[in-house]
Amino acid sequence: MASHNDLGKQGEEMALVYLVEKGYKILHCNWRYSRFEIDIIASKDEKLHIVEVKTLHAPATGNPEDRVTKKKFRYLANAADEFLHQHPGFRHVQFNILSITLQRNKKPEFFFIEDVFL
C-alpha cells in the first residue's frame, strides 16, 4: 500500500476516536457508491454528518483542509445524495472536514470545520 494510503488510513482511525469523544455516533466508515466515497458518516444532534478526513505530516505545503477541492466536494455531495436515497429519514445533513496535522514528537493537531459548503 502506498504511504499516502497508510497516512489516510491512520488519519481516519484517529478521526473516529476524535468524533466518538465529541459525542458523534459513527454509522459508516469508507462508505462507497460507484466511484464516490465518504470517509465517515456519523450522527449527532439529529443531523447526519458527512465527514471528509484529510491528514498531512508537518511541515507540508498548505493545510490538510486545503486539499478538499470543489471537485472533491461535488463527489461528496453526489455520494451523500445516494446515501440519502438508500437510507431515507434524515432531515438535516451537514458536511464537515476534519483536518489532522501530524508532527514528530508532538500530539496530532485536529481542526474540525463544521457545516462546510464549497
C-alpha positions as CSV (number, residue, x, y, z in Angstrom):
1,M,0.0,0.0,0.0
2,A,1.3,3.5,-0.9
3,S,2.5,5.7,2.0
4,H,-0.2,8.3,1.4
5,N,-2.8,5.5,1.7
6,D,-1.3,4.4,5.1
7,L,-1.4,8.1,6.2
8,G,-5.0,8.4,5.2
9,K,-6.0,5.2,7.0
10,Q,-4.1,6.3,10.1
11,G,-5.9,9.7,9.9
12,E,-9.3,8.1,9.5
13,E,-8.7,5.9,12.6
14,M,-7.7,8.9,14.6
15,A,-10.8,10.8,13.3
16,L,-13.1,8.0,14.5
17,V,-11.7,8.3,18.1
18,Y,-11.9,12.1,17.9
19,L,-15.5,12.1,16.7
20,V,-16.7,9.5,19.3
21,E,-15.1,11.5,22.0
22,K,-17.1,14.6,20.8
23,G,-20.3,12.6,21.0
24,Y,-20.8,11.5,17.4
25,K,-22.3,8.1,16.7
26,I,-20.4,6.5,13.8
27,L,-22.8,5.0,11.2
28,H,-20.3,4.1,8.4
29,C,-16.6,4.3,7.5
30,N,-15.4,4.5,3.9
31,W,-19.0,4.2,2.5
32,R,-18.8,3.7,-1.2
33,Y,-21.1,4.2,-4.1
34,S,-19.8,3.8,-7.6
35,R,-16.6,5.8,-7.8
36,F,-17.6,8.0,-4.8
37,E,-16.6,7.5,-1.2
38,I,-17.4,9.1,2.1
39,D,-14.8,8.8,4.8
40,I,-17.1,8.9,7.8
41,I,-20.9,9.1,8.1
42,A,-22.0,9.9,11.6
43,S,-25.0,11.3,13.5
44,K,-25.3,13.8,16.3
45,D,-28.0,16.2,17.4
46,E,-30.5,14.7,15.0
47,K,-28.2,15.5,12.0
48,L,-26.4,13.3,9.5
49,H,-22.8,14.3,9.3
50,I,-20.7,13.7,6.2
51,V,-17.1,13.9,7.3
52,E,-14.1,14.2,4.9
53,V,-10.8,13.5,6.7
54,K,-7.6,15.0,5.5
55,T,-4.2,14.2,7.1
56,L,-0.8,15.5,6.5
57,H,2.7,15.3,8.0
58,A,4.1,18.7,9.0
59,P,5.9,20.5,7.6
60,A,3.8,20.3,4.5
61,T,2.8,22.9,1.9
62,G,-0.6,24.2,3.0
63,N,-3.0,22.8,5.5
64,P,-4.8,19.4,5.1
65,E,-8.2,21.1,4.8
66,D,-6.9,23.0,1.7
67,R,-6.8,19.6,-0.1
68,V,-10.6,19.4,-0.2
69,T,-11.3,20.9,-3.6
70,K,-14.6,21.9,-5.2
71,K,-14.4,18.7,-7.3
72,K,-13.9,16.6,-4.2
73,F,-16.9,18.4,-2.5
74,R,-19.1,17.6,-5.6
75,Y,-18.1,13.9,-5.2
76,L,-19.1,14.1,-1.5
77,A,-22.4,15.7,-2.4
78,N,-23.1,13.0,-5.0
79,A,-22.3,10.3,-2.6
80,A,-24.4,11.9,0.1
81,D,-27.4,12.1,-2.3
82,E,-27.1,8.4,-3.0
83,F,-26.7,7.6,0.7
84,L,-29.8,9.6,1.5
85,H,-31.7,7.8,-1.3
86,Q,-30.7,4.4,0.1
87,H,-31.2,5.5,3.8
88,P,-34.2,7.9,3.9
89,G,-35.3,9.5,7.1
90,F,-32.5,12.0,7.7
91,R,-34.0,15.5,7.6
92,H,-30.8,17.5,8.2
93,V,-27.4,16.9,6.6
94,Q,-24.2,18.7,7.4
95,F,-20.8,18.4,5.6
96,N,-17.7,18.6,7.8
97,I,-13.9,18.5,7.2
98,L,-11.7,17.0,9.9
99,S,-8.1,18.2,9.3
100,I,-5.3,16.3,11.1
101,T,-1.7,17.5,11.1
102,L,0.9,15.1,12.4
103,Q,4.2,16.4,13.8
104,R,7.1,14.4,15.0
105,N,7.2,14.1,18.8
106,K,4.0,16.1,19.2
107,K,0.4,15.3,19.7
108,P,-1.7,15.4,16.5
109,E,-3.4,18.7,15.7
110,F,-7.1,18.4,14.9
111,F,-9.0,21.2,13.1
112,F,-12.8,20.4,12.7
113,I,-14.6,22.6,10.2
114,E,-18.4,22.2,10.5
115,D,-21.1,23.0,8.0
116,V,-18.9,23.3,5.0
117,F,-20.2,24.4,1.7
118,L,-17.9,24.9,-1.3
